[in-house]
Amino acid sequence: MEVKEIPVQLLKPFPINTRYERLNQFIKELAEDIKKHGIINPLIVVDNGNGYTIIDGHYRYLAAQYLGLESYHV
């Protein structure tokens, strides 16, 4: 497994993930945790030729967006 840093704007959620609607408070809490402790677990992504599709780490991705991060470890 290779770990590299990818700009957030190249990451796209897996299209059939339907859990986004009830996450607002959880994402804010996760974002605060990331702000305090940093990013502990990288996202799992696949290169789709136009960017990267997130396979695992959708909540962390949303928290990174909430925080305005420009890149994320994957």
GUDOPA-260044 format. One record per residue (C-alpha): y, z, x; residue in one letter; residue number from 0. Coordinates in Angstrom, 3 decimals. Each point is the difference from the previous one (the first is absolute). Layout:
BEGIN
pt v Y; w Z; u X; rest A; nr NUM
...
***
This chain:
BEGIN
pt v 0.000; w 0.000; u 0.000; rest M; nr 0
pt v 3.455; w -0.910; u 1.253; rest E; nr 1
pt v 3.142; w 1.986; u -0.847; rest V; nr 2
pt v 3.317; w -1.851; u 0.008; rest K; nr 3
pt v 3.437; w 0.381; u -1.551; rest E; nr 4
pt v 0.918; w -2.461; u -2.769; rest I; nr 5
pt v 3.346; w -0.419; u -1.793; rest P; nr 6
pt v -0.194; w 1.521; u -3.491; rest V; nr 7
pt v 1.270; w -3.191; u -1.646; rest Q; nr 8
pt v -3.181; w -1.789; u 1.142; rest L; nr 9
pt v -2.246; w 2.492; u -1.835; rest L; nr 10
pt v -1.112; w -0.809; u -3.547; rest K; nr 11
pt v -1.963; w 2.319; u -2.330; rest P; nr 12
pt v -3.497; w -1.073; u -0.979; rest F; nr 13
pt v 0.631; w -1.880; u -3.267; rest P; nr 14
pt v -2.406; w 1.904; u -2.267; rest I; nr 15
pt v 1.227; w 3.501; u 0.847; rest N; nr 16
pt v 1.194; w 1.348; u -3.381; rest T; nr 17
pt v 0.876; w 3.585; u 0.926; rest R; nr 18
pt v 3.685; w -0.573; u 0.772; rest Y; nr 19
pt v 1.364; w 0.963; u -3.402; rest E; nr 20
pt v -0.548; w 3.783; u 0.270; rest R; nr 21
pt v 0.825; w 0.579; u 3.621; rest L; nr 22
pt v 3.735; w 0.642; u 0.169; rest N; nr 23
pt v -0.064; w 3.757; u 0.697; rest Q; nr 24
pt v -3.076; w -0.193; u 2.216; rest F; nr 25
pt v 1.593; w -2.744; u 2.111; rest I; nr 26
pt v 3.155; w 2.069; u 0.461; rest K; nr 27
pt v -2.091; w 2.983; u 1.164; rest E; nr 28
pt v -2.043; w -2.175; u 2.341; rest L; nr 29
pt v 3.204; w -1.524; u 1.390; rest A; nr 30
pt v 1.364; w 3.471; u 0.742; rest E; nr 31
pt v -3.256; w 0.875; u 1.785; rest D; nr 32
pt v 0.218; w -3.189; u 2.075; rest I; nr 33
pt v 3.620; w 0.810; u 0.812; rest K; nr 34
pt v -1.001; w 3.490; u 1.222; rest K; nr 35
pt v -3.280; w -0.770; u 1.778; rest H; nr 36
pt v 0.126; w -3.727; u 0.708; rest G; nr 37
pt v -2.634; w -2.570; u -0.811; rest I; nr 38
pt v -3.452; w 1.423; u 0.620; rest I; nr 39
pt v -2.365; w -2.618; u -1.452; rest N; nr 40
pt v 0.624; w -3.735; u 0.465; rest P; nr 41
pt v -0.290; w -2.505; u -2.841; rest L; nr 42
pt v -3.087; w -2.206; u -0.173; rest I; nr 43
pt v 1.116; w -3.630; u -0.406; rest V; nr 44
pt v -1.323; w -3.543; u 0.262; rest V; nr 45
pt v 2.006; w -2.955; u 1.240; rest D; nr 46
pt v 0.475; w -2.426; u -2.910; rest N; nr 47
pt v 1.816; w -2.670; u 2.013; rest G; nr 48
pt v 3.367; w 0.834; u -1.613; rest N; nr 49
pt v 0.059; w 3.684; u 0.848; rest G; nr 50
pt v -2.510; w 2.778; u -0.548; rest Y; nr 51
pt v -1.802; w 1.189; u -3.130; rest T; nr 52
pt v -0.432; w 3.760; u -0.219; rest I; nr 53
pt v -3.625; w 1.021; u -0.516; rest I; nr 54
pt v 0.497; w 3.748; u 0.445; rest D; nr 55
pt v 3.219; w 2.008; u 0.102; rest G; nr 56
pt v 1.938; w -1.155; u -3.064; rest H; nr 57
pt v 1.588; w 3.424; u -0.518; rest Y; nr 58
pt v 1.072; w 0.197; u 3.632; rest R; nr 59
pt v 1.453; w -3.511; u -0.335; rest Y; nr 60
pt v 2.037; w 1.046; u -3.045; rest L; nr 61
pt v 1.185; w 3.143; u 1.774; rest A; nr 62
pt v 1.061; w -2.129; u 2.994; rest A; nr 63
pt v 1.987; w -2.232; u -2.352; rest Q; nr 64
pt v 1.570; w 3.061; u -1.624; rest Y; nr 65
pt v 1.066; w 1.250; u 3.433; rest L; nr 66
pt v 1.340; w -3.410; u 0.985; rest G; nr 67
pt v -2.283; w -0.320; u 3.043; rest L; nr 68
pt v 0.212; w -3.364; u 1.717; rest E; nr 69
pt v -3.519; w 0.004; u 1.445; rest S; nr 70
pt v -3.253; w 1.857; u -0.447; rest Y; nr 71
pt v -3.112; w 0.621; u 2.091; rest H; nr 72
pt v -3.020; w -1.938; u -1.202; rest V; nr 73
***
